[in-house]
Amino acid sequence: METKRTSQTVRLAMAGVALVAAILVFGTIWTGRSSQTDTVEAVRSVSMLYLDELAGRREQVVKNNLNENINVIQIAVGMIDG
């Protein structure tokens, strides 16, 4: 009788261990895929932020160059008229 009860306990323990192992494996796979997706989204967000900042700086450089050219043209026109 004792061996039958021990056998049932061992089977139950093995089933519990298998269940915990399955939960750990599937949880690890799910977490890995989730973190991969989050990483891709984070990289995309940072890249877009960088490109926006780069475009803003380029816009400022172009604006400054145009303003300098306008000043040069105004001075040249002033010298021609005067």
PyMOL Python script that loads the backbone (N, CA, C, O; Angstrom):
from pymol import cmd

cmd.read_pdbstr("""\
ATOM      1  N   MET A   1       0.817  -1.181   0.000  1.00  0.00           N
ATOM      2  CA  MET A   1       0.000   0.000   0.000  1.00  0.00           C
ATOM      3  C   MET A   1       0.872   1.261   0.000  1.00  0.00           C
ATOM      4  O   MET A   1       0.571   2.257  -0.658  1.00  0.00           O
ATOM      5  N   GLU A   2       1.951   1.174   0.756  1.00  0.00           N
ATOM      6  CA  GLU A   2       2.860   2.326   0.846  1.00  0.00           C
ATOM      7  C   GLU A   2       3.514   2.603  -0.505  1.00  0.00           C
ATOM      8  O   GLU A   2       3.694   3.765  -0.869  1.00  0.00           O
ATOM      9  N   THR A   3       3.870   1.570  -1.248  1.00  0.00           N
ATOM     10  CA  THR A   3       4.515   1.765  -2.550  1.00  0.00           C
ATOM     11  C   THR A   3       3.539   2.333  -3.561  1.00  0.00           C
ATOM     12  O   THR A   3       3.928   3.109  -4.434  1.00  0.00           O
ATOM     13  N   LYS A   4       2.249   1.947  -3.449  1.00  0.00           N
ATOM     14  CA  LYS A   4       1.239   2.485  -4.361  1.00  0.00           C
ATOM     15  C   LYS A   4       1.054   3.985  -4.118  1.00  0.00           C
ATOM     16  O   LYS A   4       0.946   4.759  -5.069  1.00  0.00           O
ATOM     17  N   ARG A   5       1.019   4.384  -2.881  1.00  0.00           N
ATOM     18  CA  ARG A   5       0.855   5.786  -2.541  1.00  0.00           C
ATOM     19  C   ARG A   5       2.106   6.580  -2.959  1.00  0.00           C
ATOM     20  O   ARG A   5       1.993   7.693  -3.471  1.00  0.00           O
ATOM     21  N   THR A   6       3.280   6.009  -2.740  1.00  0.00           N
ATOM     22  CA  THR A   6       4.532   6.650  -3.145  1.00  0.00           C
ATOM     23  C   THR A   6       4.574   6.788  -4.659  1.00  0.00           C
ATOM     24  O   THR A   6       5.022   7.809  -5.182  1.00  0.00           O
ATOM     25  N   SER A   7       4.109   5.764  -5.361  1.00  0.00           N
ATOM     26  CA  SER A   7       4.089   5.796  -6.818  1.00  0.00           C
ATOM     27  C   SER A   7       3.169   6.910  -7.320  1.00  0.00           C
ATOM     28  O   SER A   7       3.515   7.620  -8.264  1.00  0.00           O
ATOM     29  N   GLN A   8       2.018   7.066  -6.704  1.00  0.00           N
ATOM     30  CA  GLN A   8       1.093   8.134  -7.100  1.00  0.00           C
ATOM     31  C   GLN A   8       1.693   9.510  -6.797  1.00  0.00           C
ATOM     32  O   GLN A   8       1.542  10.447  -7.580  1.00  0.00           O
ATOM     33  N   THR A   9       2.363   9.618  -5.673  1.00  0.00           N
ATOM     34  CA  THR A   9       2.997  10.880  -5.300  1.00  0.00           C
ATOM     35  C   THR A   9       4.107  11.229  -6.293  1.00  0.00           C
ATOM     36  O   THR A   9       4.250  12.388  -6.685  1.00  0.00           O
ATOM     37  N   VAL A  10       4.876  10.244  -6.691  1.00  0.00           N
ATOM     38  CA  VAL A  10       5.953  10.465  -7.652  1.00  0.00           C
ATOM     39  C   VAL A  10       5.368  10.895  -8.995  1.00  0.00           C
ATOM     40  O   VAL A  10       5.886  11.818  -9.623  1.00  0.00           O
ATOM     41  N   ARG A  11       4.304  10.243  -9.442  1.00  0.00           N
ATOM     42  CA  ARG A  11       3.663  10.624 -10.709  1.00  0.00           C
ATOM     43  C   ARG A  11       3.120  12.048 -10.646  1.00  0.00           C
ATOM     44  O   ARG A  11       3.272  12.821 -11.591  1.00  0.00           O
ATOM     45  N   LEU A  12       2.501  12.380  -9.552  1.00  0.00           N
ATOM     46  CA  LEU A  12       1.960  13.729  -9.382  1.00  0.00           C
ATOM     47  C   LEU A  12       3.087  14.772  -9.361  1.00  0.00           C
ATOM     48  O   LEU A  12       2.971  15.842  -9.959  1.00  0.00           O
ATOM     49  N   ALA A  13       4.164  14.443  -8.671  1.00  0.00           N
ATOM     50  CA  ALA A  13       5.313  15.352  -8.616  1.00  0.00           C
ATOM     51  C   ALA A  13       5.926  15.517  -9.996  1.00  0.00           C
ATOM     52  O   ALA A  13       6.301  16.628 -10.370  1.00  0.00           O
ATOM     53  N   MET A  14       6.037  14.445 -10.755  1.00  0.00           N
ATOM     54  CA  MET A  14       6.598  14.517 -12.111  1.00  0.00           C
ATOM     55  C   MET A  14       5.705  15.354 -13.021  1.00  0.00           C
ATOM     56  O   MET A  14       6.202  16.131 -13.837  1.00  0.00           O
ATOM     57  N   ALA A  15       4.400  15.199 -12.886  1.00  0.00           N
ATOM     58  CA  ALA A  15       3.471  16.003 -13.680  1.00  0.00           C
ATOM     59  C   ALA A  15       3.607  17.486 -13.306  1.00  0.00           C
ATOM     60  O   ALA A  15       3.573  18.352 -14.180  1.00  0.00           O
ATOM     61  N   GLY A  16       3.757  17.769 -12.033  1.00  0.00           N
ATOM     62  CA  GLY A  16       3.945  19.148 -11.584  1.00  0.00           C
ATOM     63  C   GLY A  16       5.238  19.734 -12.115  1.00  0.00           C
ATOM     64  O   GLY A  16       5.266  20.887 -12.545  1.00  0.00           O
ATOM     65  N   VAL A  17       6.311  18.952 -12.091  1.00  0.00           N
ATOM     66  CA  VAL A  17       7.598  19.422 -12.603  1.00  0.00           C
ATOM     67  C   VAL A  17       7.494  19.670 -14.105  1.00  0.00           C
ATOM     68  O   VAL A  17       8.017  20.668 -14.601  1.00  0.00           O
ATOM     69  N   ALA A  18       6.828  18.777 -14.835  1.00  0.00           N
ATOM     70  CA  ALA A  18       6.665  18.945 -16.276  1.00  0.00           C
ATOM     71  C   ALA A  18       5.852  20.212 -16.576  1.00  0.00           C
ATOM     72  O   ALA A  18       6.171  20.953 -17.506  1.00  0.00           O
ATOM     73  N   LEU A  19       4.818  20.449 -15.796  1.00  0.00           N
ATOM     74  CA  LEU A  19       3.993  21.641 -15.980  1.00  0.00           C
ATOM     75  C   LEU A  19       4.805  22.912 -15.721  1.00  0.00           C
ATOM     76  O   LEU A  19       4.729  23.865 -16.497  1.00  0.00           O
ATOM     77  N   VAL A  20       5.567  22.928 -14.654  1.00  0.00           N
ATOM     78  CA  VAL A  20       6.404  24.096 -14.337  1.00  0.00           C
ATOM     79  C   VAL A  20       7.450  24.304 -15.429  1.00  0.00           C
ATOM     80  O   VAL A  20       7.703  25.440 -15.830  1.00  0.00           O
ATOM     81  N   ALA A  21       8.060  23.222 -15.915  1.00  0.00           N
ATOM     82  CA  ALA A  21       9.064  23.334 -16.981  1.00  0.00           C
ATOM     83  C   ALA A  21       8.427  23.888 -18.251  1.00  0.00           C
ATOM     84  O   ALA A  21       9.015  24.740 -18.918  1.00  0.00           O
ATOM     85  N   ALA A  22       7.239  23.416 -18.588  1.00  0.00           N
ATOM     86  CA  ALA A  22       6.553  23.916 -19.781  1.00  0.00           C
ATOM     87  C   ALA A  22       6.223  25.404 -19.638  1.00  0.00           C
ATOM     88  O   ALA A  22       6.384  26.176 -20.583  1.00  0.00           O
ATOM     89  N   ILE A  23       5.767  25.792 -18.461  1.00  0.00           N
ATOM     90  CA  ILE A  23       5.463  27.208 -18.216  1.00  0.00           C
ATOM     91  C   ILE A  23       6.726  28.049 -18.354  1.00  0.00           C
ATOM     92  O   ILE A  23       6.689  29.126 -18.950  1.00  0.00           O
ATOM     93  N   LEU A  24       7.839  27.572 -17.812  1.00  0.00           N
ATOM     94  CA  LEU A  24       9.095  28.313 -17.918  1.00  0.00           C
ATOM     95  C   LEU A  24       9.557  28.439 -19.364  1.00  0.00           C
ATOM     96  O   LEU A  24       9.988  29.513 -19.784  1.00  0.00           O
ATOM     97  N   VAL A  25       9.472  27.357 -20.124  1.00  0.00           N
ATOM     98  CA  VAL A  25       9.918  27.378 -21.524  1.00  0.00           C
ATOM     99  C   VAL A  25       9.048  28.328 -22.339  1.00  0.00           C
ATOM    100  O   VAL A  25       9.566  29.191 -23.047  1.00  0.00           O
ATOM    101  N   PHE A  26       7.733  28.174 -22.245  1.00  0.00           N
ATOM    102  CA  PHE A  26       6.845  29.035 -23.025  1.00  0.00           C
ATOM    103  C   PHE A  26       6.928  30.486 -22.562  1.00  0.00           C
ATOM    104  O   PHE A  26       6.842  31.400 -23.381  1.00  0.00           O
ATOM    105  N   GLY A  27       7.093  30.705 -21.277  1.00  0.00           N
ATOM    106  CA  GLY A  27       7.254  32.061 -20.764  1.00  0.00           C
ATOM    107  C   GLY A  27       8.527  32.716 -21.290  1.00  0.00           C
ATOM    108  O   GLY A  27       8.532  33.899 -21.629  1.00  0.00           O
ATOM    109  N   THR A  28       9.596  31.944 -21.355  1.00  0.00           N
ATOM    110  CA  THR A  28      10.857  32.470 -21.877  1.00  0.00           C
ATOM    111  C   THR A  28      10.731  32.808 -23.355  1.00  0.00           C
ATOM    112  O   THR A  28      11.200  33.858 -23.794  1.00  0.00           O
ATOM    113  N   ILE A  29      10.109  31.939 -24.113  1.00  0.00           N
ATOM    114  CA  ILE A  29       9.910  32.192 -25.551  1.00  0.00           C
ATOM    115  C   ILE A  29       9.049  33.433 -25.743  1.00  0.00           C
ATOM    116  O   ILE A  29       9.379  34.294 -26.559  1.00  0.00           O
ATOM    117  N   TRP A  30       7.961  33.535 -25.010  1.00  0.00           N
ATOM    118  CA  TRP A  30       7.058  34.682 -25.137  1.00  0.00           C
ATOM    119  C   TRP A  30       7.762  35.985 -24.751  1.00  0.00           C
ATOM    120  O   TRP A  30       7.619  36.998 -25.436  1.00  0.00           O
ATOM    121  N   THR A  31       8.519  35.958 -23.659  1.00  0.00           N
ATOM    122  CA  THR A  31       9.244  37.144 -23.219  1.00  0.00           C
ATOM    123  C   THR A  31      10.304  37.548 -24.241  1.00  0.00           C
ATOM    124  O   THR A  31      10.498  38.735 -24.502  1.00  0.00           O
ATOM    125  N   GLY A  32      10.983  36.569 -24.815  1.00  0.00           N
ATOM    126  CA  GLY A  32      11.993  36.854 -25.835  1.00  0.00           C
ATOM    127  C   GLY A  32      11.396  37.519 -27.055  1.00  0.00           C
ATOM    128  O   GLY A  32      11.943  38.500 -27.560  1.00  0.00           O
ATOM    129  N   ARG A  33      10.285  36.999 -27.533  1.00  0.00           N
ATOM    130  CA  ARG A  33       9.634  37.600 -28.699  1.00  0.00           C
ATOM    131  C   ARG A  33       9.103  38.989 -28.382  1.00  0.00           C
ATOM    132  O   ARG A  33       9.196  39.899 -29.206  1.00  0.00           O
ATOM    133  N   SER A  34       8.557  39.149 -27.207  1.00  0.00           N
ATOM    134  CA  SER A  34       8.032  40.452 -26.800  1.00  0.00           C
ATOM    135  C   SER A  34       9.156  41.482 -26.704  1.00  0.00           C
ATOM    136  O   SER A  34       9.001  42.617 -27.154  1.00  0.00           O
ATOM    137  N   SER A  35      10.274  41.090 -26.124  1.00  0.00           N
ATOM    138  CA  SER A  35      11.390  42.033 -25.998  1.00  0.00           C
ATOM    139  C   SER A  35      11.993  42.347 -27.360  1.00  0.00           C
ATOM    140  O   SER A  35      12.467  43.462 -27.575  1.00  0.00           O
ATOM    141  N   GLN A  36      11.985  41.396 -28.281  1.00  0.00           N
ATOM    142  CA  GLN A  36      12.491  41.652 -29.629  1.00  0.00           C
ATOM    143  C   GLN A  36      11.608  42.696 -30.322  1.00  0.00           C
ATOM    144  O   GLN A  36      12.119  43.624 -30.948  1.00  0.00           O
ATOM    145  N   THR A  37      10.304  42.546 -30.210  1.00  0.00           N
ATOM    146  CA  THR A  37       9.375  43.506 -30.807  1.00  0.00           C
ATOM    147  C   THR A  37       9.552  44.892 -30.182  1.00  0.00           C
ATOM    148  O   THR A  37       9.572  45.898 -30.892  1.00  0.00           O
ATOM    149  N   ASP A  38       9.680  44.941 -28.868  1.00  0.00           N
ATOM    150  CA  ASP A  38       9.874  46.220 -28.186  1.00  0.00           C
ATOM    151  C   ASP A  38      11.189  46.873 -28.599  1.00  0.00           C
ATOM    152  O   ASP A  38      11.261  48.093 -28.747  1.00  0.00           O
ATOM    153  N   THR A  39      12.225  46.063 -28.783  1.00  0.00           N
ATOM    154  CA  THR A  39      13.521  46.598 -29.206  1.00  0.00           C
ATOM    155  C   THR A  39      13.437  47.195 -30.600  1.00  0.00           C
ATOM    156  O   THR A  39      13.987  48.268 -30.848  1.00  0.00           O
ATOM    157  N   VAL A  40      12.762  46.518 -31.504  1.00  0.00           N
ATOM    158  CA  VAL A  40      12.605  47.032 -32.868  1.00  0.00           C
ATOM    159  C   VAL A  40      11.842  48.359 -32.844  1.00  0.00           C
ATOM    160  O   VAL A  40      12.216  49.301 -33.543  1.00  0.00           O
ATOM    161  N   GLU A  41      10.795  48.435 -32.058  1.00  0.00           N
ATOM    162  CA  GLU A  41      10.019  49.678 -31.953  1.00  0.00           C
ATOM    163  C   GLU A  41      10.857  50.803 -31.347  1.00  0.00           C
ATOM    164  O   GLU A  41      10.772  51.948 -31.790  1.00  0.00           O
ATOM    165  N   ALA A  42      11.661  50.483 -30.342  1.00  0.00           N
ATOM    166  CA  ALA A  42      12.509  51.496 -29.710  1.00  0.00           C
ATOM    167  C   ALA A  42      13.562  52.013 -30.689  1.00  0.00           C
ATOM    168  O   ALA A  42      13.815  53.215 -30.753  1.00  0.00           O
ATOM    169  N   VAL A  43      14.170  51.113 -31.445  1.00  0.00           N
ATOM    170  CA  VAL A  43      15.175  51.521 -32.429  1.00  0.00           C
ATOM    171  C   VAL A  43      14.533  52.403 -33.494  1.00  0.00           C
ATOM    172  O   VAL A  43      15.128  53.393 -33.917  1.00  0.00           O
ATOM    173  N   ARG A  44      13.346  52.059 -33.921  1.00  0.00           N
ATOM    174  CA  ARG A  44      12.650  52.864 -34.930  1.00  0.00           C
ATOM    175  C   ARG A  44      12.335  54.254 -34.379  1.00  0.00           C
ATOM    176  O   ARG A  44      12.506  55.251 -35.082  1.00  0.00           O
ATOM    177  N   SER A  45      11.882  54.328 -33.141  1.00  0.00           N
ATOM    178  CA  SER A  45      11.568  55.619 -32.528  1.00  0.00           C
ATOM    179  C   SER A  45      12.815  56.491 -32.406  1.00  0.00           C
ATOM    180  O   SER A  45      12.773  57.685 -32.705  1.00  0.00           O
ATOM    181  N   VAL A  46      13.912  55.904 -31.973  1.00  0.00           N
ATOM    182  CA  VAL A  46      15.150  56.666 -31.830  1.00  0.00           C
ATOM    183  C   VAL A  46      15.647  57.115 -33.197  1.00  0.00           C
ATOM    184  O   VAL A  46      16.133  58.237 -33.341  1.00  0.00           O
ATOM    185  N   SER A  47      15.532  56.258 -34.195  1.00  0.00           N
ATOM    186  CA  SER A  47      15.961  56.624 -35.542  1.00  0.00           C
ATOM    187  C   SER A  47      15.126  57.778 -36.087  1.00  0.00           C
ATOM    188  O   SER A  47      15.665  58.703 -36.695  1.00  0.00           O
ATOM    189  N   MET A  48      13.832  57.727 -35.874  1.00  0.00           N
ATOM    190  CA  MET A  48      12.970  58.815 -36.343  1.00  0.00           C
ATOM    191  C   MET A  48      13.295  60.119 -35.611  1.00  0.00           C
ATOM    192  O   MET A  48      13.307  61.188 -36.221  1.00  0.00           O
ATOM    193  N   LEU A  49      13.557  60.032 -34.314  1.00  0.00           N
ATOM    194  CA  LEU A  49      13.929  61.212 -33.542  1.00  0.00           C
ATOM    195  C   LEU A  49      15.231  61.801 -34.070  1.00  0.00           C
ATOM    196  O   LEU A  49      15.347  63.018 -34.218  1.00  0.00           O
ATOM    197  N   TYR A  50      16.211  60.946 -34.355  1.00  0.00           N
ATOM    198  CA  TYR A  50      17.487  61.399 -34.894  1.00  0.00           C
ATOM    199  C   TYR A  50      17.301  62.060 -36.255  1.00  0.00           C
ATOM    200  O   TYR A  50      17.875  63.117 -36.518  1.00  0.00           O
ATOM    201  N   LEU A  51      16.503  61.443 -37.118  1.00  0.00           N
ATOM    202  CA  LEU A  51      16.278  62.021 -38.448  1.00  0.00           C
ATOM    203  C   LEU A  51      15.553  63.359 -38.366  1.00  0.00           C
ATOM    204  O   LEU A  51      15.862  64.277 -39.127  1.00  0.00           O
ATOM    205  N   ASP A  52      14.598  63.479 -37.457  1.00  0.00           N
ATOM    206  CA  ASP A  52      13.906  64.755 -37.266  1.00  0.00           C
ATOM    207  C   ASP A  52      14.880  65.838 -36.799  1.00  0.00           C
ATOM    208  O   ASP A  52      14.847  66.966 -37.291  1.00  0.00           O
ATOM    209  N   GLU A  53      15.738  65.490 -35.854  1.00  0.00           N
ATOM    210  CA  GLU A  53      16.726  66.445 -35.357  1.00  0.00           C
ATOM    211  C   GLU A  53      17.713  66.825 -36.458  1.00  0.00           C
ATOM    212  O   GLU A  53      18.083  67.992 -36.588  1.00  0.00           O
ATOM    213  N   LEU A  54      18.133  65.855 -37.238  1.00  0.00           N
ATOM    214  CA  LEU A  54      19.048  66.111 -38.343  1.00  0.00           C
ATOM    215  C   LEU A  54      18.400  67.023 -39.382  1.00  0.00           C
ATOM    216  O   LEU A  54      19.049  67.930 -39.902  1.00  0.00           O
ATOM    217  N   ALA A  55      17.132  66.788 -39.683  1.00  0.00           N
ATOM    218  CA  ALA A  55      16.412  67.639 -40.640  1.00  0.00           C
ATOM    219  C   ALA A  55      16.279  69.057 -40.096  1.00  0.00           C
ATOM    220  O   ALA A  55      16.412  70.023 -40.847  1.00  0.00           O
ATOM    221  N   GLY A  56      16.018  69.189 -38.806  1.00  0.00           N
ATOM    222  CA  GLY A  56      15.918  70.509 -38.194  1.00  0.00           C
ATOM    223  C   GLY A  56      17.227  71.275 -38.276  1.00  0.00           C
ATOM    224  O   GLY A  56      17.232  72.473 -38.561  1.00  0.00           O
ATOM    225  N   ARG A  57      18.326  70.596 -38.031  1.00  0.00           N
ATOM    226  CA  ARG A  57      19.627  71.249 -38.120  1.00  0.00           C
ATOM    227  C   ARG A  57      19.944  71.636 -39.560  1.00  0.00           C
ATOM    228  O   ARG A  57      20.471  72.717 -39.821  1.00  0.00           O
ATOM    229  N   ARG A  58      19.622  70.755 -40.477  1.00  0.00           N
ATOM    230  CA  ARG A  58      19.865  71.053 -41.894  1.00  0.00           C
ATOM    231  C   ARG A  58      19.022  72.254 -42.327  1.00  0.00           C
ATOM    232  O   ARG A  58      19.486  73.107 -43.084  1.00  0.00           O
ATOM    233  N   GLU A  59      17.796  72.310 -41.845  1.00  0.00           N
ATOM    234  CA  GLU A  59      16.913  73.449 -42.141  1.00  0.00           C
ATOM    235  C   GLU A  59      17.536  74.748 -41.650  1.00  0.00           C
ATOM    236  O   GLU A  59      17.498  75.761 -42.348  1.00  0.00           O
ATOM    237  N   GLN A  60      18.109  74.719 -40.453  1.00  0.00           N
ATOM    238  CA  GLN A  60      18.741  75.914 -39.890  1.00  0.00           C
ATOM    239  C   GLN A  60      19.948  76.334 -40.727  1.00  0.00           C
ATOM    240  O   GLN A  60      20.149  77.525 -40.962  1.00  0.00           O
ATOM    241  N   VAL A  61      20.752  75.373 -41.178  1.00  0.00           N
ATOM    242  CA  VAL A  61      21.925  75.683 -42.007  1.00  0.00           C
ATOM    243  C   VAL A  61      21.488  76.313 -43.323  1.00  0.00           C
ATOM    244  O   VAL A  61      22.071  77.306 -43.758  1.00  0.00           O
ATOM    245  N   VAL A  62      20.476  75.749 -43.955  1.00  0.00           N
ATOM    246  CA  VAL A  62      19.981  76.300 -45.222  1.00  0.00           C
ATOM    247  C   VAL A  62      19.430  77.707 -45.013  1.00  0.00           C
ATOM    248  O   VAL A  62      19.670  78.597 -45.829  1.00  0.00           O
ATOM    249  N   LYS A  63      18.702  77.908 -43.936  1.00  0.00           N
ATOM    250  CA  LYS A  63      18.133  79.230 -43.627  1.00  0.00           C
ATOM    251  C   LYS A  63      19.241  80.260 -43.439  1.00  0.00           C
ATOM    252  O   LYS A  63      19.151  81.369 -43.965  1.00  0.00           O
ATOM    253  N   ASN A  64      20.281  79.906 -42.697  1.00  0.00           N
ATOM    254  CA  ASN A  64      21.396  80.821 -42.477  1.00  0.00           C
ATOM    255  C   ASN A  64      22.111  81.152 -43.788  1.00  0.00           C
ATOM    256  O   ASN A  64      22.467  82.305 -44.029  1.00  0.00           O
ATOM    257  N   ASN A  65      22.318  80.145 -44.628  1.00  0.00           N
ATOM    258  CA  ASN A  65      22.967  80.388 -45.920  1.00  0.00           C
ATOM    259  C   ASN A  65      22.127  81.309 -46.800  1.00  0.00           C
ATOM    260  O   ASN A  65      22.660  82.205 -47.455  1.00  0.00           O
ATOM    261  N   LEU A  66      20.819  81.089 -46.815  1.00  0.00           N
ATOM    262  CA  LEU A  66      19.956  81.959 -47.610  1.00  0.00           C
ATOM    263  C   LEU A  66      19.984  83.392 -47.095  1.00  0.00           C
ATOM    264  O   LEU A  66      20.026  84.334 -47.886  1.00  0.00           O
ATOM    265  N   ASN A  67      19.961  83.563 -45.784  1.00  0.00           N
ATOM    266  CA  ASN A  67      20.016  84.903 -45.206  1.00  0.00           C
ATOM    267  C   ASN A  67      21.331  85.606 -45.563  1.00  0.00           C
ATOM    268  O   ASN A  67      21.337  86.799 -45.867  1.00  0.00           O
ATOM    269  N   GLU A  68      22.439  84.866 -45.526  1.00  0.00           N
ATOM    270  CA  GLU A  68      23.728  85.438 -45.908  1.00  0.00           C
ATOM    271  C   GLU A  68      23.718  85.845 -47.378  1.00  0.00           C
ATOM    272  O   GLU A  68      24.205  86.921 -47.727  1.00  0.00           O
ATOM    273  N   ASN A  69      23.171  85.002 -48.232  1.00  0.00           N
ATOM    274  CA  ASN A  69      23.102  85.323 -49.660  1.00  0.00           C
ATOM    275  C   ASN A  69      22.212  86.539 -49.916  1.00  0.00           C
ATOM    276  O   ASN A  69      22.525  87.370 -50.768  1.00  0.00           O
ATOM    277  N   ILE A  70      21.112  86.644 -49.185  1.00  0.00           N
ATOM    278  CA  ILE A  70      20.224  87.802 -49.328  1.00  0.00           C
ATOM    279  C   ILE A  70      20.969  89.074 -48.932  1.00  0.00           C
ATOM    280  O   ILE A  70      20.851  90.097 -49.605  1.00  0.00           O
ATOM    281  N   ASN A  71      21.734  89.013 -47.842  1.00  0.00           N
ATOM    282  CA  ASN A  71      22.514  90.184 -47.418  1.00  0.00           C
ATOM    283  C   ASN A  71      23.547  90.572 -48.469  1.00  0.00           C
ATOM    284  O   ASN A  71      23.723  91.754 -48.763  1.00  0.00           O
ATOM    285  N   VAL A  72      24.225  89.587 -49.033  1.00  0.00           N
ATOM    286  CA  VAL A  72      25.221  89.868 -50.070  1.00  0.00           C
ATOM    287  C   VAL A  72      24.550  90.511 -51.286  1.00  0.00           C
ATOM    288  O   VAL A  72      25.081  91.467 -51.850  1.00  0.00           O
ATOM    289  N   ILE A  73      23.405  90.001 -51.685  1.00  0.00           N
ATOM    290  CA  ILE A  73      22.683  90.566 -52.837  1.00  0.00           C
ATOM    291  C   ILE A  73      22.223  91.993 -52.544  1.00  0.00           C
ATOM    292  O   ILE A  73      22.320  92.870 -53.403  1.00  0.00           O
ATOM    293  N   GLN A  74      21.727  92.220 -51.337  1.00  0.00           N
ATOM    294  CA  GLN A  74      21.290  93.562 -50.967  1.00  0.00           C
ATOM    295  C   GLN A  74      22.460  94.550 -50.970  1.00  0.00           C
ATOM    296  O   GLN A  74      22.318  95.684 -51.428  1.00  0.00           O
ATOM    297  N   ILE A  75      23.595  94.121 -50.467  1.00  0.00           N
ATOM    298  CA  ILE A  75      24.780  94.990 -50.489  1.00  0.00           C
ATOM    299  C   ILE A  75      25.208  95.264 -51.929  1.00  0.00           C
ATOM    300  O   ILE A  75      25.537  96.398 -52.276  1.00  0.00           O
ATOM    301  N   ALA A  76      25.202  94.224 -52.767  1.00  0.00           N
ATOM    302  CA  ALA A  76      25.600  94.395 -54.176  1.00  0.00           C
ATOM    303  C   ALA A  76      24.642  95.342 -54.897  1.00  0.00           C
ATOM    304  O   ALA A  76      25.088  96.206 -55.651  1.00  0.00           O
ATOM    305  N   VAL A  77      23.334  95.194 -54.679  1.00  0.00           N
ATOM    306  CA  VAL A  77      22.351  96.074 -55.306  1.00  0.00           C
ATOM    307  C   VAL A  77      22.530  97.507 -54.802  1.00  0.00           C
ATOM    308  O   VAL A  77      22.420  98.458 -55.576  1.00  0.00           O
ATOM    309  N   GLY A  78      22.805  97.659 -53.508  1.00  0.00           N
ATOM    310  CA  GLY A  78      23.047  98.976 -52.930  1.00  0.00           C
ATOM    311  C   GLY A  78      24.259  99.644 -53.542  1.00  0.00           C
ATOM    312  O   GLY A  78      24.248 100.853 -53.771  1.00  0.00           O
ATOM    313  N   MET A  79      25.304  98.880 -53.811  1.00  0.00           N
ATOM    314  CA  MET A  79      26.520  99.436 -54.410  1.00  0.00           C
ATOM    315  C   MET A  79      26.289  99.814 -55.879  1.00  0.00           C
ATOM    316  O   MET A  79      26.845 100.797 -56.370  1.00  0.00           O
ATOM    317  N   ILE A  80      25.467  99.026 -56.567  1.00  0.00           N
ATOM    318  CA  ILE A  80      25.175  99.324 -57.970  1.00  0.00           C
ATOM    319  C   ILE A  80      24.326 100.590 -58.064  1.00  0.00           C
ATOM    320  O   ILE A  80      24.567 101.432 -58.929  1.00  0.00           O
ATOM    321  N   ASP A  81      23.338 100.731 -57.185  1.00  0.00           N
ATOM    322  CA  ASP A  81      22.442 101.899 -57.200  1.00  0.00           C
ATOM    323  C   ASP A  81      23.170 103.155 -56.720  1.00  0.00           C
ATOM    324  O   ASP A  81      22.889 104.254 -57.199  1.00  0.00           O
ATOM    325  N   GLY A  82      24.082 103.002 -55.799  1.00  0.00           N
ATOM    326  CA  GLY A  82      24.687 104.151 -55.161  1.00  0.00           C
ATOM    327  C   GLY A  82      25.877 104.623 -55.836  1.00  0.00           C
ATOM    328  O   GLY A  82      26.491 105.596 -55.397  1.00  0.00           O
TER     329      GLY A  82
END
""", "prot")
cmd.dss("prot")
cmd.show_as("cartoon", "prot")
cmd.util.cbc("prot")
cmd.orient("prot")
